[in-house]
Structure formats: structure tokens, C-alpha cells
């Protein structure tokens, strides 16, 4: 049952990321990955909140469903690394370097914000 719920939560997180990508690209057509950065920041913020709230929780299944399923589906480390390479190949060096350096910092900050909100 946990695997089924984890899969559903992962699919839901993936759908949220897709909708976010669609809305951003529809309103701001650009090759810049703003929606991917936003999805990663939102997902790590939710993960920080959930991790703080679920620490010591007897329900390990809920922990897996929220963090591994939903947050795993919402965030995308592979895109966070692939997009800077694509930008570099298109000679957008500044954006590429900015993404490589700021995305981990932004996501770490959002994780702390999520934990703070849960506290």
C-alpha cells in the first residue's frame, strides 16, 4: 500500500511541476529555467516543513510518501544540472554559472524556511 501511495504522491508532485512549468512559460516565454528553479525551491521548502514535522513520527510511511513521493516528484535534480549545460551550449554562460551556484543555496535556504515555518 505504501508503494501505491508513494507512486501517487510522486505523480502528483510531477504534475504540480508540469503545471508550474506551463504557467511560467505561457506567461513568460523564455529559455530561462525559472519554473524549474521555483519547483526545486518550493519542493525543498515543503521538504523542510515536512521533515521537521515528521521527525520522530511513528508513521514512517507518511514520511516516505511526502518526502520521497511528493517532494521527489516535484523537485528535479537532473534538470537542475542539465539546464545549465544547455544554457552553456547556447552561449549563455552567465545564466549557467548563476544557476549552478544559486540553486543549491536557494534550495538550502528554502529548506531552512520550511523547517522554521514548521517550528
The first five atom37 places (N, CA, C, CB, O) and aatype in JSON, in Angstrom:
{
  "aatype": [20, 20, 20, 20, 20, 20, 20, 20, 20, 20, 20, 20, 20, 20, 20, 20, 20, 20, 20, 20, 20, 20, 20, 20, 20, 20, 20, 20, 20, 20, 20, 20, 20, 20, 20, 20, 20, 20, 20, 20, 20, 20, 20, 20, 20, 20, 20, 20, 20, 20, 20, 20, 20, 20, 20, 20, 20, 20, 20, 20, 20, 20, 20, 20, 20, 20, 20, 20, 20, 20, 20, 20, 20, 20, 20, 20, 20, 20, 20, 20, 20, 20, 20, 20, 20, 20, 20, 20, 20, 20, 20, 20, 20, 20, 20, 20, 20, 20, 20, 20, 20, 20, 20, 20, 20, 20, 20, 20, 20, 20, 20, 20, 20, 20, 20, 20, 20, 20, 20],
  "atom_mask": [
    [1, 1, 1, 1, 1],
    [1, 1, 1, 1, 1],
    [1, 1, 1, 1, 1],
    [1, 1, 1, 1, 1],
    [1, 1, 1, 1, 1],
    [1, 1, 1, 1, 1],
    [1, 1, 1, 1, 1],
    [1, 1, 1, 1, 1],
    [1, 1, 1, 1, 1],
    [1, 1, 1, 1, 1],
    [1, 1, 1, 1, 1],
    [1, 1, 1, 1, 1],
    [1, 1, 1, 1, 1],
    [1, 1, 1, 1, 1],
    [1, 1, 1, 1, 1],
    [1, 1, 1, 1, 1],
    [1, 1, 1, 1, 1],
    [1, 1, 1, 1, 1],
    [1, 1, 1, 1, 1],
    [1, 1, 1, 1, 1],
    [1, 1, 1, 1, 1],
    [1, 1, 1, 1, 1],
    [1, 1, 1, 1, 1],
    [1, 1, 1, 1, 1],
    [1, 1, 1, 1, 1],
    [1, 1, 1, 1, 1],
    [1, 1, 1, 1, 1],
    [1, 1, 1, 1, 1],
    [1, 1, 1, 1, 1],
    [1, 1, 1, 1, 1],
    [1, 1, 1, 1, 1],
    [1, 1, 1, 1, 1],
    [1, 1, 1, 1, 1],
    [1, 1, 1, 1, 1],
    [1, 1, 1, 1, 1],
    [1, 1, 1, 1, 1],
    [1, 1, 1, 1, 1],
    [1, 1, 1, 1, 1],
    [1, 1, 1, 1, 1],
    [1, 1, 1, 1, 1],
    [1, 1, 1, 1, 1],
    [1, 1, 1, 1, 1],
    [1, 1, 1, 1, 1],
    [1, 1, 1, 1, 1],
    [1, 1, 1, 1, 1],
    [1, 1, 1, 1, 1],
    [1, 1, 1, 1, 1],
    [1, 1, 1, 1, 1],
    [1, 1, 1, 1, 1],
    [1, 1, 1, 1, 1],
    [1, 1, 1, 1, 1],
    [1, 1, 1, 1, 1],
    [1, 1, 1, 1, 1],
    [1, 1, 1, 1, 1],
    [1, 1, 1, 1, 1],
    [1, 1, 1, 1, 1],
    [1, 1, 1, 1, 1],
    [1, 1, 1, 1, 1],
    [1, 1, 1, 1, 1],
    [1, 1, 1, 1, 1],
    [1, 1, 1, 1, 1],
    [1, 1, 1, 1, 1],
    [1, 1, 1, 1, 1],
    [1, 1, 1, 1, 1],
    [1, 1, 1, 1, 1],
    [1, 1, 1, 1, 1],
    [1, 1, 1, 1, 1],
    [1, 1, 1, 1, 1],
    [1, 1, 1, 1, 1],
    [1, 1, 1, 1, 1],
    [1, 1, 1, 1, 1],
    [1, 1, 1, 1, 1],
    [1, 1, 1, 1, 1],
    [1, 1, 1, 1, 1],
    [1, 1, 1, 1, 1],
    [1, 1, 1, 1, 1],
    [1, 1, 1, 1, 1],
    [1, 1, 1, 1, 1],
    [1, 1, 1, 1, 1],
    [1, 1, 1, 1, 1],
    [1, 1, 1, 1, 1],
    [1, 1, 1, 1, 1],
    [1, 1, 1, 1, 1],
    [1, 1, 1, 1, 1],
    [1, 1, 1, 1, 1],
    [1, 1, 1, 1, 1],
    [1, 1, 1, 1, 1],
    [1, 1, 1, 1, 1],
    [1, 1, 1, 1, 1],
    [1, 1, 1, 1, 1],
    [1, 1, 1, 1, 1],
    [1, 1, 1, 1, 1],
    [1, 1, 1, 1, 1],
    [1, 1, 1, 1, 1],
    [1, 1, 1, 1, 1],
    [1, 1, 1, 1, 1],
    [1, 1, 1, 1, 1],
    [1, 1, 1, 1, 1],
    [1, 1, 1, 1, 1],
    [1, 1, 1, 1, 1],
    [1, 1, 1, 1, 1],
    [1, 1, 1, 1, 1],
    [1, 1, 1, 1, 1],
    [1, 1, 1, 1, 1],
    [1, 1, 1, 1, 1],
    [1, 1, 1, 1, 1],
    [1, 1, 1, 1, 1],
    [1, 1, 1, 1, 1],
    [1, 1, 1, 1, 1],
    [1, 1, 1, 1, 1],
    [1, 1, 1, 1, 1],
    [1, 1, 1, 1, 1],
    [1, 1, 1, 1, 1],
    [1, 1, 1, 1, 1],
    [1, 1, 1, 1, 1],
    [1, 1, 1, 1, 1],
    [1, 1, 1, 1, 1],
    [1, 1, 1, 1, 1],
    [1, 1, 1, 1, 1]
  ],
  "atom_positions": [
    [[0.82, -1.2, 0.0], [0.0, 0.0, 0.0], [0.87, 1.27, 0.0], [-0.94, -0.01, 1.21], [0.54, 2.27, -0.64]],
    [[1.99, 1.2, 0.74], [2.88, 2.36, 0.79], [3.43, 2.68, -0.6], [4.04, 2.12, 1.77], [3.5, 3.85, -0.98]],
    [[3.81, 1.67, -1.35], [4.34, 1.89, -2.69], [3.3, 2.56, -3.59], [4.78, 0.55, -3.31], [3.64, 3.46, -4.36]],
    [[2.06, 2.15, -3.5], [0.99, 2.76, -4.29], [0.83, 4.23, -3.91], [-0.33, 2.0, -4.09], [0.77, 5.08, -4.8]],
    [[0.75, 4.53, -2.64], [0.58, 5.91, -2.18], [1.8, 6.76, -2.52], [0.33, 5.95, -0.67], [1.67, 7.93, -2.88]],
    [[2.98, 6.17, -2.39], [4.2, 6.87, -2.75], [4.2, 7.2, -4.25], [5.44, 6.03, -2.38], [4.61, 8.3, -4.65]],
    [[3.75, 6.28, -5.06], [3.68, 6.49, -6.51], [2.67, 7.57, -6.86], [3.32, 5.19, -7.23], [2.93, 8.41, -7.73]],
    [[1.54, 7.56, -6.2], [0.51, 8.59, -6.45], [1.04, 9.96, -6.04], [-0.79, 8.26, -5.67], [0.85, 10.94, -6.76]],
    [[1.69, 10.03, -4.87], [2.25, 11.3, -4.41], [3.33, 11.8, -5.36], [2.81, 11.16, -2.98], [3.41, 12.99, -5.64]],
    [[4.17, 10.89, -5.85], [5.2, 11.26, -6.82], [4.6, 11.79, -8.11], [6.1, 10.08, -7.12], [5.08, 12.77, -8.67]],
    [[3.55, 11.13, -8.58], [2.87, 11.58, -9.79], [2.23, 12.95, -9.57], [1.8, 10.56, -10.23], [2.26, 13.81, -10.46]],
    [[1.66, 13.16, -8.4], [1.06, 14.45, -8.08], [2.13, 15.55, -8.05], [0.33, 14.39, -6.71], [1.92, 16.63, -8.6]],
    [[3.27, 15.28, -7.42], [4.36, 16.25, -7.4], [4.85, 16.57, -8.81], [5.52, 15.73, -6.56], [5.14, 17.72, -9.12]],
    [[4.94, 15.55, -9.65], [5.37, 15.74, -11.03], [4.36, 16.6, -11.8], [5.55, 14.38, -11.72], [4.74, 17.46, -12.59]],
    [[3.08, 16.37, -11.56], [2.03, 17.16, -12.21], [2.07, 18.61, -11.75], [0.66, 16.56, -11.92], [1.86, 19.52, -12.56]],
    [[2.33, 18.84, -10.48], [2.46, 20.21, -9.98], [3.62, 20.91, -10.67], [2.67, 20.23, -8.44], [3.5, 22.07, -11.07]],
    [[4.74, 20.21, -10.83], [5.88, 20.79, -11.52], [5.53, 21.11, -12.98], [7.09, 19.83, -11.47], [5.9, 22.16, -13.49]],
    [[4.82, 20.21, -13.64], [4.43, 20.43, -15.03], [3.52, 21.66, -15.15], [3.71, 19.19, -15.59], [3.72, 22.5, -16.03]],
    [[2.54, 21.77, -14.27], [1.63, 22.92, -14.3], [2.4, 24.21, -14.06], [0.5, 22.75, -13.26], [2.15, 25.22, -14.71]],
    [[3.33, 24.18, -13.11], [4.16, 25.34, -12.84], [4.96, 25.72, -14.08], [5.1, 25.07, -11.66], [5.02, 26.9, -14.44]],
    [[5.58, 24.75, -14.73], [6.32, 25.0, -15.98], [5.41, 25.61, -17.04], [6.95, 23.69, -16.5], [5.79, 26.56, -17.72]],
    [[4.21, 25.05, -17.19], [3.26, 25.52, -18.2], [2.86, 26.97, -17.93], [2.0, 24.62, -18.22], [2.86, 27.8, -18.84]],
    [[2.53, 27.28, -16.69], [2.09, 28.64, -16.34], [3.21, 29.64, -16.56], [1.61, 28.7, -14.87], [2.99, 30.71, -17.13]],
    [[4.4, 29.31, -16.12], [5.53, 30.24, -16.27], [5.85, 30.44, -17.75], [6.77, 29.72, -15.53], [6.0, 31.58, -18.19]],
    [[5.95, 29.38, -18.5], [6.3, 29.52, -19.93], [5.19, 30.2, -20.73], [6.6, 28.14, -20.54], [5.47, 30.89, -21.71]],
    [[3.96, 30.01, -20.32], [2.85, 30.65, -21.02], [2.87, 32.17, -20.79], [1.49, 30.07, -20.55], [2.62, 32.95, -21.71]],
    [[3.18, 32.56, -19.57], [3.16, 33.98, -19.23], [4.5, 34.68, -19.47], [2.76, 34.15, -17.81], [4.54, 35.9, -19.64]],
    [[5.58, 33.92, -19.47], [6.92, 34.48, -19.67], [7.73, 33.57, -20.59], [7.66, 34.67, -18.31], [8.59, 32.84, -20.12]],
    [[7.45, 33.61, -21.91], [8.18, 32.73, -22.81], [9.67, 33.08, -22.83], [7.61, 32.82, -24.24], [10.07, 34.16, -23.26]],
    [[10.46, 32.15, -22.36], [11.91, 32.34, -22.3], [12.59, 30.99, -22.23], [12.3, 33.22, -21.09], [11.96, 29.99, -21.88]],
    [[13.85, 30.97, -22.55], [14.61, 29.71, -22.42], [15.18, 29.58, -21.01], [15.74, 29.65, -23.46], [15.81, 28.57, -20.69]],
    [[14.97, 30.59, -20.18], [15.48, 30.54, -18.8], [14.62, 29.61, -17.96], [15.52, 31.95, -18.18], [13.4, 29.59, -18.11]],
    [[15.24, 28.85, -17.09], [14.53, 27.81, -16.35], [13.89, 28.29, -15.04], [15.48, 26.69, -16.04], [14.07, 27.66, -14.0]],
    [[13.16, 29.39, -15.08], [12.61, 29.94, -13.84], [11.66, 28.97, -13.16], [11.88, 31.24, -14.13], [11.66, 28.87, -11.93]],
    [[10.87, 28.26, -13.92], [9.91, 27.32, -13.31], [10.63, 26.15, -12.64], [8.93, 26.79, -14.36], [10.19, 25.69, -11.59]],
    [[11.71, 25.68, -13.22], [12.47, 24.59, -12.61], [13.08, 25.05, -11.29], [13.57, 24.1, -13.56], [13.04, 24.32, -10.3]],
    [[13.63, 26.24, -11.28], [14.19, 26.79, -10.04], [13.08, 26.94, -9.0], [14.89, 28.16, -10.31], [13.27, 26.59, -7.84]],
    [[11.93, 27.46, -9.42], [10.81, 27.65, -8.49], [10.31, 26.31, -7.96], [9.66, 28.39, -9.19], [10.01, 26.19, -6.77]],
    [[10.21, 25.31, -8.81], [9.76, 23.98, -8.37], [10.73, 23.38, -7.37], [9.59, 23.03, -9.58], [10.32, 22.8, -6.36]],
    [[12.02, 23.51, -7.63], [13.03, 23.0, -6.7], [12.98, 23.74, -5.37], [14.43, 23.11, -7.31], [13.08, 23.12, -4.31]],
    [[12.82, 25.05, -5.41], [12.74, 25.84, -4.17], [11.48, 25.49, -3.39], [12.78, 27.35, -4.49], [11.53, 25.3, -2.18]],
    [[10.34, 25.41, -4.08], [9.09, 25.05, -3.42], [9.16, 23.65, -2.82], [7.92, 25.13, -4.4], [8.75, 23.44, -1.68]],
    [[9.69, 22.72, -3.58], [9.8, 21.34, -3.11], [10.71, 21.2, -1.9], [10.31, 20.46, -4.22], [10.4, 20.44, -0.98]],
    [[11.82, 21.92, -1.89], [12.71, 21.82, -0.74], [12.13, 22.55, 0.47], [14.09, 22.4, -1.07], [12.38, 22.16, 1.61]],
    [[11.34, 23.6, 0.23], [10.64, 24.25, 1.33], [9.62, 23.32, 1.97], [9.96, 25.52, 0.85], [9.52, 23.23, 3.19]],
    [[8.86, 22.63, 1.13], [7.89, 21.65, 1.63], [8.62, 20.52, 2.35], [7.02, 21.09, 0.47], [8.16, 20.04, 3.39]],
    [[9.74, 20.08, 1.79], [10.52, 19.01, 2.42], [11.03, 19.44, 3.79], [11.7, 18.6, 1.52], [11.02, 18.64, 4.73]],
    [[11.48, 20.68, 3.9], [11.94, 21.17, 5.2], [10.82, 21.19, 6.22], [12.54, 22.57, 5.05], [10.99, 20.78, 7.36]],
    [[9.66, 21.67, 5.79], [8.5, 21.7, 6.67], [8.1, 20.29, 7.1], [7.31, 22.39, 5.98], [7.91, 20.01, 8.28]],
    [[7.99, 19.4, 6.12], [7.56, 18.02, 6.41], [8.61, 17.28, 7.23], [7.29, 17.27, 5.1], [8.25, 16.51, 8.13]],
    [[9.88, 17.49, 6.93], [10.93, 16.79, 7.68], [10.89, 17.18, 9.15], [12.31, 17.09, 7.09], [11.04, 16.33, 10.02]],
    [[10.69, 18.46, 9.42], [10.63, 18.92, 10.8], [9.39, 18.36, 11.5], [10.62, 20.45, 10.86], [9.47, 17.9, 12.64]],
    [[8.26, 18.4, 10.81], [7.01, 17.91, 11.41], [6.99, 16.4, 11.58], [5.85, 18.34, 10.56], [6.35, 15.9, 12.5]],
    [[7.67, 15.68, 10.7], [7.59, 14.22, 10.72], [8.75, 13.57, 11.47], [7.56, 13.71, 9.31], [8.77, 12.35, 11.61]],
    [[9.71, 14.36, 11.95], [10.81, 13.79, 12.72], [10.25, 13.18, 13.99], [11.9, 14.86, 13.05], [9.49, 13.83, 14.72]],
    [[10.61, 11.97, 14.25], [10.11, 11.28, 15.43], [8.69, 10.75, 15.26], [10.15, 12.2, 16.6], [8.13, 10.16, 16.18]],
    [[8.13, 10.96, 14.08], [6.79, 10.45, 13.81], [6.83, 8.94, 13.71], [6.2, 11.07, 12.51], [7.75, 8.36, 13.12]],
    [[5.84, 8.32, 14.28], [5.78, 6.86, 14.24], [5.4, 6.37, 12.85], [4.78, 6.34, 15.28], [5.58, 5.2, 12.52]],
    [[4.87, 7.27, 12.04], [4.38, 6.88, 10.72], [5.47, 7.07, 9.66], [3.13, 7.68, 10.35], [5.52, 8.11, 9.0]],
    [[6.32, 6.08, 9.51], [7.39, 6.14, 8.51], [6.82, 6.16, 7.1], [8.35, 4.96, 8.68], [7.45, 6.68, 6.18]],
    [[5.63, 5.59, 6.92], [5.0, 5.58, 5.6], [4.67, 7.0, 5.15], [3.74, 4.71, 5.62], [4.89, 7.36, 4.0]],
    [[4.13, 7.81, 6.06], [3.8, 9.19, 5.72], [5.07, 9.96, 5.37], [3.06, 9.88, 6.9], [5.07, 10.76, 4.43]],
    [[6.13, 9.73, 6.09], [7.42, 10.35, 5.81], [7.86, 10.02, 4.39], [8.49, 9.88, 6.83], [8.25, 10.91, 3.63]],
    [[7.79, 8.76, 4.02], [8.19, 8.33, 2.67], [7.27, 8.91, 1.6], [8.2, 6.8, 2.58], [7.74, 9.34, 0.54]],
    [[5.98, 8.92, 1.88], [5.02, 9.41, 0.89], [5.23, 10.9, 0.61], [3.58, 9.17, 1.37], [5.25, 11.32, -0.55]],
    [[5.38, 11.69, 1.66], [5.53, 13.14, 1.48], [6.9, 13.49, 0.93], [5.29, 13.86, 2.8], [7.01, 14.2, -0.07]],
    [[7.96, 13.01, 1.59], [9.3, 13.43, 1.19], [9.78, 12.75, -0.08], [10.29, 13.15, 2.31], [10.19, 13.41, -1.04]],
    [[9.73, 11.43, -0.11], [10.23, 10.71, -1.29], [9.25, 10.82, -2.45], [10.47, 9.24, -0.95], [9.65, 11.04, -3.59]],
    [[7.96, 10.68, -2.15], [6.95, 10.71, -3.21], [6.7, 12.11, -3.75], [5.66, 10.13, -2.7], [7.16, 12.44, -4.85]],
    [[5.98, 12.93, -2.98], [5.57, 14.24, -3.48], [6.76, 15.15, -3.76], [4.64, 14.9, -2.5], [6.88, 15.69, -4.86]],
    [[7.63, 15.33, -2.76], [8.76, 16.24, -2.95], [9.73, 15.72, -3.99], [9.49, 16.46, -1.63], [10.33, 16.5, -4.74]],
    [[9.9, 14.41, -4.06], [10.75, 13.82, -5.09], [10.2, 14.03, -6.48], [10.93, 12.35, -4.84], [10.95, 14.26, -7.43]],
    [[8.87, 13.95, -6.6], [8.24, 14.2, -7.9], [8.26, 15.67, -8.29], [6.82, 13.71, -7.89], [8.37, 16.0, -9.47]],
    [[8.16, 16.55, -7.3], [8.12, 17.99, -7.56], [9.49, 18.53, -7.92], [7.58, 18.72, -6.36], [9.62, 19.32, -8.86]],
    [[10.51, 18.13, -7.18], [11.85, 18.66, -7.44], [12.53, 17.83, -8.52], [12.69, 18.65, -6.14], [12.14, 16.7, -8.8]],
    [[13.55, 18.42, -9.12], [14.21, 17.72, -10.21], [15.69, 18.08, -10.24], [13.55, 18.06, -11.54], [16.08, 19.1, -10.81]],
    [[16.49, 17.24, -9.63], [17.93, 17.47, -9.61], [18.52, 17.3, -11.0], [18.61, 16.5, -8.62], [19.46, 18.01, -11.37]],
    [[17.98, 16.37, -11.77], [18.53, 16.14, -13.11], [18.35, 17.37, -13.99], [17.86, 14.92, -13.77], [19.27, 17.75, -14.72]],
    [[17.2, 18.0, -13.94], [17.0, 19.22, -14.73], [17.84, 20.37, -14.19], [15.53, 19.62, -14.74], [18.33, 21.2, -14.95]],
    [[18.0, 20.41, -12.87], [18.8, 21.48, -12.28], [20.24, 21.41, -12.76], [18.75, 21.4, -10.74], [20.93, 22.43, -12.82]],
    [[20.71, 20.23, -13.11], [22.07, 20.08, -13.63], [22.13, 20.11, -15.16], [22.68, 18.8, -13.13], [23.12, 20.56, -15.73]],
    [[21.08, 19.65, -15.81], [21.08, 19.61, -17.27], [20.87, 20.98, -17.89], [20.01, 18.66, -17.77], [21.48, 21.31, -18.91]],
    [[20.02, 21.78, -17.29], [19.7, 23.08, -17.88], [20.92, 24.0, -17.97], [18.6, 23.76, -17.07], [21.09, 24.65, -18.99]],
    [[21.77, 24.08, -16.93], [22.98, 24.92, -17.1], [23.87, 24.46, -18.26], [23.78, 24.91, -15.82], [24.5, 25.29, -18.92]],
    [[23.94, 23.17, -18.5], [24.73, 22.68, -19.63], [24.11, 23.13, -20.95], [24.85, 21.13, -19.59], [24.81, 23.54, -21.87]],
    [[22.79, 23.06, -21.03], [22.09, 23.52, -22.24], [22.33, 25.01, -22.45], [20.57, 23.22, -22.15], [22.6, 25.46, -23.56]],
    [[22.21, 25.78, -21.37], [22.44, 27.22, -21.47], [23.88, 27.52, -21.9], [22.14, 27.91, -20.13], [24.12, 28.43, -22.7]],
    [[24.82, 26.77, -21.37], [26.23, 26.96, -21.74], [26.43, 26.68, -23.22], [27.15, 26.05, -20.89], [27.17, 27.4, -23.9]],
    [[25.79, 25.64, -23.72], [25.94, 25.29, -25.14], [25.32, 26.36, -26.04], [25.28, 23.92, -25.44], [25.71, 26.52, -27.19]],
    [[24.34, 27.11, -25.48], [23.72, 28.21, -26.23], [24.44, 29.53, -25.95], [22.23, 28.33, -25.87], [23.95, 30.6, -26.3]],
    [[25.61, 29.45, -25.31], [26.46, 30.6, -25.02], [25.85, 31.57, -24.01], [26.78, 31.33, -26.29], [26.1, 32.77, -24.08]],
    [[25.06, 31.05, -23.1], [24.51, 31.85, -22.0], [25.3, 31.5, -20.74], [22.96, 31.59, -21.81], [24.76, 30.93, -19.79]],
    [[26.58, 31.85, -20.75], [27.49, 31.47, -19.68], [27.07, 32.03, -18.33], [28.89, 31.91, -20.0], [27.13, 31.35, -17.31]],
    [[26.65, 33.28, -18.33], [26.27, 33.93, -17.07], [25.11, 33.23, -16.39], [25.92, 35.38, -17.32], [25.14, 32.99, -15.18]],
    [[24.08, 32.92, -17.15], [22.93, 32.21, -16.59], [23.32, 30.82, -16.1], [21.8, 32.1, -17.62], [22.85, 30.35, -15.06]],
    [[24.18, 30.17, -16.85], [24.63, 28.83, -16.48], [25.36, 28.85, -15.14], [25.53, 28.25, -17.57], [25.05, 28.05, -14.26]],
    [[26.3, 29.74, -14.99], [27.05, 29.85, -13.73], [26.13, 30.28, -12.59], [28.21, 30.86, -13.88], [26.25, 29.77, -11.47]],
    [[25.23, 31.2, -12.87], [24.29, 31.65, -11.83], [23.43, 30.5, -11.32], [23.4, 32.78, -12.38], [23.2, 30.38, -10.12]],
    [[22.95, 29.66, -12.22], [22.13, 28.52, -11.81], [22.92, 27.52, -11.0], [21.53, 27.84, -13.02], [22.44, 27.0, -9.99]],
    [[24.12, 27.24, -11.43], [24.94, 26.25, -10.73], [25.27, 26.71, -9.32], [26.23, 25.98, -11.51], [25.34, 25.9, -8.4]],
    [[25.47, 28.0, -9.15], [25.85, 28.5, -7.82], [24.65, 28.85, -6.94], [26.72, 29.71, -7.96], [24.7, 28.63, -5.73]],
    [[23.59, 29.38, -7.52], [22.49, 29.86, -6.68], [21.43, 28.82, -6.37], [21.83, 31.02, -7.35], [20.8, 28.89, -5.31]],
    [[21.2, 27.85, -7.24], [20.15, 26.87, -6.99], [20.37, 26.08, -5.7], [20.05, 25.9, -8.16], [19.44, 25.97, -4.91]],
    [[21.58, 25.54, -5.45], [21.76, 24.84, -4.17], [21.59, 25.77, -2.96], [23.13, 24.21, -4.12], [21.05, 25.35, -1.93]],
    [[22.05, 27.01, -3.08], [21.91, 27.95, -1.97], [20.44, 28.3, -1.73], [22.72, 29.22, -2.24], [19.98, 28.35, -0.59]],
    [[19.71, 28.55, -2.81], [18.29, 28.86, -2.7], [17.53, 27.7, -2.08], [17.71, 29.2, -4.07], [16.72, 27.9, -1.18]],
    [[17.8, 26.5, -2.55], [17.08, 25.32, -2.05], [17.43, 25.05, -0.58], [17.41, 24.09, -2.9], [16.55, 24.68, 0.2]],
    [[18.68, 25.21, -0.21], [19.05, 25.03, 1.2], [18.35, 26.08, 2.06], [20.59, 25.12, 1.37], [17.88, 25.77, 3.15]],
    [[18.3, 27.29, 1.57], [17.59, 28.35, 2.3], [16.11, 28.05, 2.44], [17.78, 29.68, 1.61], [15.52, 28.28, 3.5]],
    [[15.5, 27.55, 1.38], [14.07, 27.22, 1.44], [13.81, 26.05, 2.37], [13.54, 26.9, 0.03], [12.76, 26.0, 3.02]],
    [[14.74, 25.11, 2.46], [14.6, 24.0, 3.41], [14.57, 24.55, 4.84], [15.76, 22.97, 3.24], [13.76, 24.12, 5.66]],
    [[15.45, 25.48, 5.12], [15.5, 26.1, 6.45], [14.23, 26.91, 6.71], [16.76, 27.0, 6.59], [13.7, 26.88, 7.82]],
    [[13.74, 27.62, 5.71], [12.5, 28.37, 5.85], [11.35, 27.42, 6.17], [12.2, 29.18, 4.57], [10.53, 27.69, 7.05]],
    [[11.28, 26.31, 5.44], [10.23, 25.31, 5.7], [10.3, 24.77, 7.11], [10.34, 24.17, 4.72], [9.27, 24.63, 7.77]],
    [[11.51, 24.47, 7.57], [11.68, 23.99, 8.95], [11.26, 25.05, 9.95], [13.12, 23.57, 9.2], [10.64, 24.74, 10.97]],
    [[11.61, 26.3, 9.66], [11.24, 27.39, 10.57], [9.73, 27.57, 10.63], [11.91, 28.7, 10.12], [9.18, 27.82, 11.71]],
    [[9.07, 27.46, 9.51], [7.61, 27.58, 9.49], [6.96, 26.44, 10.27], [7.1, 27.59, 8.04], [5.92, 26.63, 10.91]],
    [[7.57, 25.27, 10.21], [7.02, 24.12, 10.94], [7.24, 24.24, 12.44], [7.65, 22.82, 10.44], [6.49, 23.68, 13.24]],
    [[8.27, 24.97, 12.81], [8.62, 25.12, 14.22], [7.63, 26.05, 14.86], [10.07, 25.65, 14.41], [7.72, 26.32, 16.06]]
  ]
}
